[in-house]
């Protein structure tokens, strides 16, 4: 018999695949119609950027962070948590490598800011996020907050996560979450999605290609 927790995890996976499928289907149709993005390796560009509603989170320095923080520059988001055993550290490593590749071609203010949005509000304090991300790249930005705010932002991005039931104060529990990378444009809108698994070279190539083409668009 499937346990309640297993059912929730199956639903999480199915929901993630369903949301990604909707985005991918629409975007692939757009690519077929315009043939604009046929040089991308893995990124799925949305036919129309998806507007993001405002939210209230906190960055790794303990400062308030809202939608305004995503405006004026490109952003690359990943939803994860510091106690993640494998997917999250590997993704952050690939992002660190991708950032170095991008810096070989563009100035720092011309490439996306990179964010880890924590889906573990109980354990991931601002201090813990800061220490964890500094290990990968001091330029990475950590965001956290109340679960309700995190869920609201995640759903806008087509991301779902589930915190395993546990005793209050427990240090041992898992968080199941979507693993896509999300590219936001300088208006803070969802512009593209990169499904896992990742390679730094593909991340760098696709991100710079999208930014370059959008910057030169009339």
HUGI-V321782 format. One record per backbone hydrogen bond with DSSP energy under -1.0 kcal/mol. NH is the residue of the N-H (numbers start at 1). CO is the residue of the C=O. Records with the same first field share a line. If there is no record, write none. Layout:
NH = CO ; CO
//
This chain:
7 = 3
8 = 4
9 = 5
10 = 6
11 = 7
12 = 8
13 = 9
14 = 10
15 = 11
16 = 12
17 = 13
18 = 14
19 = 15
20 = 16
21 = 17
22 = 18
23 = 19
24 = 20
25 = 21
26 = 22
27 = 23
28 = 24
29 = 25
30 = 26
31 = 27
32 = 28
33 = 29
34 = 30
35 = 31
40 = 37
44 = 193
46 = 191
50 = 190
57 = 65
58 = 144
59 = 63
60 = 142
62 = 59
65 = 57
69 = 66
70 = 67
71 = 68
72 = 186
75 = 184
76 = 113
77 = 182
78 = 115
80 = 117
84 = 81
90 = 86
91 = 87
92 = 88
93 = 89
94 = 90
95 = 91
96 = 92
97 = 93
98 = 94
99 = 95
100 = 96
101 = 97
102 = 98
103 = 99
105 = 102
106 = 102
110 = 107
113 = 74
115 = 76
116 = 141
117 = 78
118 = 143
119 = 80
124 = 120
125 = 123
129 = 125
130 = 126
131 = 127
132 = 128
133 = 129
134 = 130
137 = 133
140 = 137
141 = 114
143 = 116
144 = 58
150 = 146
151 = 147
152 = 148
153 = 149
154 = 150
155 = 151
156 = 152
157 = 153
158 = 155
159 = 154
162 = 176
164 = 174
170 = 167
176 = 162
178 = 160
181 = 194
182 = 77
183 = 192
184 = 75
185 = 189
188 = 185
190 = 50
191 = 183
192 = 183
193 = 44
194 = 181
203 = 199
204 = 200
205 = 201
206 = 202
207 = 203
208 = 204
209 = 205
210 = 206
211 = 207
212 = 208
213 = 209
214 = 210
215 = 211
216 = 212
//
